[in-house]
Amino acid sequence: MARYKEITVDHDFSSSVILNVTNQEIDLTPDLILKSGEHQIIRVEGKKGGCETLFHIIHPFKEWEAVTLLSIPLREPPPGETYFQFLHLNPSTQPVSVKARYGDVLHRNLQYKTAIEPILLYTPMDVPLDITKSEEAKTISLEGYVTRPNVYTIGIYVGDEASPYWIVHIRSAKSTN
């Protein structure tokens, strides 16, 4: 069973986010250091709700880190449900097949730095996923994750030996503007 790290981000759906999914702290500026699993909300003055939200994800890339800019149109799920989206950020494993253990293949050929479309799921629901490395037919399973209500969830495959997955829950928060 592959382990995963899990975090929750309170978000106003009108700001951008920078998130560190590496295993070390990253110096972004002399005044801003993000530890593993930490995030920073980036508010743009005068920006109104309903705009596309950018996710800036700092992820492992060989011997160093990389920043991926993702344009993810977040939306709140219906009450009691969740949206689940899976993202492939493991540069040493390209492409992968993503399959629900007891259901459909979600993507047969998911390339590095791409994501499956969000899926609306009931909660709570056990979501075992089998990620198969296309070139090796080796499977790394995500097990033990149970959906949470009223969040947008992003599963991120980073390929770290100890914890190859991150589960990021994006929960609605009141805007402070």
FENQUI-V885685 format. One record per residue. SS is DSSP state (alpha for helix, beta for strand, coil for the rest). PSI is psi in whole degrees, 0 to 359 (NA if undefined). OMEGA is omega in radians with two decimals (none if undefined). Layout:
SS,PSI,OMEGA + SS,PSI,OMEGA
//
This chain:
coil,127,3.12 + beta,136,3.10 + coil,162,3.08 + beta,158,3.04 + beta,143,-3.03 + beta,132,3.09 + beta,160,3.09 + beta,134,3.13 + beta,122,3.00 + beta,126,-2.96 + beta,145,-3.12 + coil,4,3.12 + coil,18,3.04 + coil,1,3.12 + coil,169,3.05 + beta,166,-3.08 + beta,140,2.94 + beta,131,-2.99 + beta,135,3.13 + beta,110,3.08 + coil,28,3.01 + coil,179,3.10 + coil,17,3.14 + coil,169,3.11 + coil,147,-3.07 + beta,129,3.07 + beta,107,3.10 + beta,316,3.06 + beta,171,3.09 + coil,335,-3.10 + coil,353,-3.06 + beta,111,3.09 + beta,128,3.09 + beta,122,3.04 + coil,168,3.11 + coil,128,3.12 + coil,355,3.12 + coil,155,3.11 + beta,164,3.09 + beta,129,3.06 + beta,133,3.13 + beta,109,-3.14 + coil,135,3.11 + coil,125,-3.13 + coil,133,3.09 + coil,357,-3.14 + coil,132,-3.13 + coil,157,3.09 + coil,161,3.12 + coil,355,3.10 + coil,162,3.12 + coil,137,-3.11 + beta,133,3.09 + beta,135,3.01 + beta,124,3.08 + beta,114,-3.06 + beta,121,3.05 + beta,119,-3.05 + beta,163,3.11 + beta,141,3.05 + beta,98,-3.09 + coil,239,-3.09 + coil,359,-3.11 + beta,193,-3.13 + beta,159,3.09 + beta,157,3.07 + beta,127,3.10 + beta,128,3.09 + beta,118,-3.11 + beta,133,3.07 + beta,101,-3.09 + beta,112,3.11 + coil,92,-3.11 + coil,146,3.05 + coil,148,3.14 + coil,137,3.11 + coil,162,3.02 + coil,154,-3.12 + coil,132,3.08 + coil,1,-3.13 + beta,179,3.13 + beta,150,2.91 + beta,138,3.11 + beta,128,3.11 + beta,139,-3.10 + beta,134,-3.05 + beta,134,-3.13 + beta,110,3.12 + coil,35,3.08 + coil,102,-3.05 + coil,341,-3.12 + coil,357,-3.12 + coil,100,-3.14 + coil,140,-0.47 + coil,182,3.08 + beta,158,3.02 + beta,134,-3.12 + beta,121,-3.09 + beta,136,2.98 + beta,130,-3.03 + coil,317,-3.08 + coil,29,-3.08 + coil,217,-3.00 + coil,159,2.93 + beta,123,-3.12 + beta,327,3.07 + beta,130,-3.10 + beta,337,-2.99 + beta,60,-3.08 + beta,116,-3.11 + coil,159,3.05 + coil,137,-3.14 + coil,28,3.04 + beta,166,-3.07 + beta,155,2.99 + coil,161,3.07 + coil,148,3.12 + coil,144,3.14 + beta,132,3.08 + beta,124,-3.09 + beta,151,3.01 + beta,162,3.09 + coil,149,-0.22 + coil,147,3.13 + coil,130,3.05 + beta,130,-3.09 + coil,78,3.04 + coil,126,3.11 + beta,142,3.04 + beta,118,3.12 + beta,118,-3.10 + beta,127,3.06 + beta,118,-3.02 + coil,318,-3.06 + coil,341,-3.06 + coil,346,-3.03 + coil,26,3.08 + beta,132,-3.10 + beta,134,3.02 + beta,110,-3.02 + beta,142,2.98 + beta,113,-3.09 + coil,153,3.07 + coil,356,3.12 + coil,131,3.11 + beta,131,-3.10 + coil,150,3.09 + coil,148,3.14 + coil,152,2.95 + coil,33,3.08 + beta,157,2.97 + beta,121,-3.03 + beta,133,3.06 + beta,121,3.02 + beta,126,-3.08 + beta,124,3.09 + beta,110,-3.14 + coil,344,3.03 + coil,7,3.09 + coil,139,-3.10 + coil,315,-3.08 + coil,317,-3.12 + coil,90,-3.06 + coil,353,-3.08 + beta,151,2.93 + beta,139,3.02 + beta,118,-3.10 + beta,118,3.09 + beta,125,3.12 + beta,114,-3.06 + beta,140,-3.13 + beta,138,3.07 + coil,150,3.11 + coil,139,3.10 + coil,140,3.13 + coil,3,3.13 + coil,NA,none
//
